[in-house]
Amino acid sequence: MNDRYARSKALFAEAQQLIPGGVNSPVRAFRGVGGTPIFFSRGEGAWLFDEDGHRYLDYVLSWGPLLLGHAHPAVVEAIAAQAARGTSFGAPTARETELAALVIQLMPGLEQVRFVNSGTEATMSALRLARAFTGREKILKFSGCYHGHADMLLVQAGSGVATLGLPDSPGVTKGAAANTLTAEYNDLEAVRQIFTAEGEQIAAVIVEPIAANMGFVLPEPGFLEGLQAIAHQYGALLILDEVMTGFRVSPGGAQGLWGLTPDLTCLGKVIGGGLPVGAYAGRREILQLVAPAGPMYQAGTLSGNPLAMAAGLATLRAAFDNGGAPFAAAEASARRLADGIRQLGEEAGVPLQVGQVGTMFGFYFLTQPGVRVTSYAEAKRWVDPSRYARFFWALCERGVYLAPSQFEAGFVSTAHTPEAIDQTLAAMREALRA
Ligand SMILES: *Cc1c(COP(=O)(O)O)cnc(C)c1O
């Protein structure tokens, strides 16, 4: 390694003394690509600037929230204006209802929304609610799907757990994990068998509508619909975890795109516009169980604070303004990028699996041509993380920042112009050669 990242390295050494692993969230440590993490000091539009003075076209976008790119003027202005009036009152504000109304307008299947502070809180609370509603204890999730770090969900989890190849986490009690059943993504037959055996005890199935924490794996046609049918047949709920896909794969998320009406929906990332926000939402009949409307307890000192609501409102309004033109442009850029990557792979004779929906994309370096990844088991089998690692660093040198792991999705913002995409593809062509 040269000194290109000298200041990042020094900052990382210092951070490691005081913060476990030097980071506050594991994937940031770059274990998935080797080397040490790049420390950033500034973001503007599609660009990120590192501590050593380099700039990068950013396809991580804080792992999804920054649908408008970095420091969008409307978001900066909304945050600054609200900050000057106070950041949190611990009391209701009009903004919470405003954001709830906008979310429901964009996702018409939702009737009520409860705001929390992260995606983790959203999934944890939605599962508590599903258990309260059904009076059952078991849940079913899919290998490689990540739903935040609540104990009961750290079973066969994706994201950092997949990147680091960790077994299920120590500290999770047998009791907490015992009620979590797992199946492979896209394996409806396995789901059917599990429900046949213990369907009467299952409160809910929780699923990412696109498995984007183990790379980028689309649901096979009929998979999500089949899940819902099986769950309902046994009186269980379907929870769609749209923390990542919400307002990203279409204005109405995956449910809007594919005409799904899950019983509960988890949101996060984009609805906070870069500030910490999550939400769980769904049918009124179910949400009415949440305290103080009902007996299921869930609370938060900073939940729904006006600063975060302002950032979320500004982000959604700007993205879907003007008949949704900014979002449509970002989507077109994502398609241009995915098509370009596919073409580069063909040109270079490198077997790739490329996917893109809305403003999200992902690609795998496959170990051989002709295979297709539809589950986490297949991802582990057919994907070559070392090749991705070399590609990642070659791109960093050329001013493009992808997720520092093969097992994460990529994101495009409204600030990514067609020129920025072409510049990215040119860098990728060089990186593939190198
Ligand atoms: C990011 C993510 C979460 C967790 O959200 P945090 O805000 O990191 O707690 C949950 N589910 C999915 C699908 C995610 O992508």
The ligand as a Tripos MOL2 file, in Angstrom:
@<TRIPOS>MOLECULE
LIG
   15    15     1     0     0
SMALL
NO_CHARGES

@<TRIPOS>ATOM
      1 C1        -30.2460   -1.0710    7.1410 C.3       1 LIG1
      2 C2        -31.2950   -2.0730    7.3250 C.ar      1 LIG1
      3 C3        -31.8790   -2.3290    8.5810 C.ar      1 LIG1
      4 C4        -31.3510   -1.7200    9.8460 C.3       1 LIG1
      5 O1        -31.4680   -0.3420    9.8860 O.3       1 LIG1
      6 P1        -30.5280    0.4890   10.9050 P.3       1 LIG1
      7 O2        -31.0280    1.8840   10.7670 O.co2     1 LIG1
      8 O3        -29.1340    0.2600   10.4540 O.co2     1 LIG1
      9 O4        -30.7760   -0.0690   12.2690 O.co2     1 LIG1
     10 C5        -32.9470   -3.1860    8.6410 C.ar      1 LIG1
     11 N1        -33.4220   -3.7960    7.5340 N.ar      1 LIG1
     12 C6        -32.8840   -3.5910    6.3270 C.ar      1 LIG1
     13 C7        -33.4730   -4.2670    5.1290 C.3       1 LIG1
     14 C8        -31.7940   -2.7440    6.1820 C.ar      1 LIG1
     15 O5        -31.2460   -2.5820    4.9760 O.3       1 LIG1
@<TRIPOS>BOND
     1     1     2 1
     2     2     3 ar
     3     2    14 ar
     4     3     4 1
     5     3    10 ar
     6     4     5 1
     7     5     6 1
     8     6     7 2
     9     6     8 1
    10     6     9 1
    11    10    11 ar
    12    11    12 ar
    13    12    13 1
    14    12    14 ar
    15    14    15 1
@<TRIPOS>SUBSTRUCTURE
     1 LIG1         1 GROUP 0 **** ****
